[in-house]
Amino acid sequence: MKKIAVFIFLLLSCMVFAESAFAAKKVAVYVEGDISNDDKSIVSSAVLARMSGNKDYVAFERNEAFINALYEEQDYQLSGEVPEKEIRKVGERLGVDYVLAVNVIVNEDDGMCHVAAKLIELETGEIIKTVNLNRKYVDTGTLTALANNVAYRLLNKKSK
């Protein structure tokens, strides 16, 4: 009898765990802007680190080829030639539900670092949330702090 009870408990635990794992949204992180590849890596790493503690999202880092394919597909979808059913399949093929796109600009004239980010639902193209932040650029720590703040604001349900 104990073996059956333990088996049922383990089975239920697995089902609950599997359900919560499937509920997480898959998000591709992409960083662009007029900064070096090393600085893009710093921003991407900070966003991924912030996302790693969020149970609602699973992070996937994507490269420039991924984003170019995404833009081409979105242009085709918006042309009106793709039925709604096909648009949903695009997200499945690319393996993510959302794209978190971060654009970073360090303005040498005023010494400010500008970060604009948006969370985009891949299947519909809907922009779910946007964030724009500015700070005086001191060093790469500024990039890390801004990226961390941006990710928190985009992914936290309590943040506006």
ABEGO torsion letter per residue (X at the ends): XAAAAAAAAAAAAAAAAAAAAAABBBBBBBBBEABBAAAAAAAAAAAAAAAAABAABBBBBBBAAAAAAAAAAAAAAAAGABBAAAAAAAAAAAGBABBBBBBBBBBAAAGBBBBBBBBBBAAAGBBABBBBBBBBBABAAAAAAAAAAAAAAAABAABX
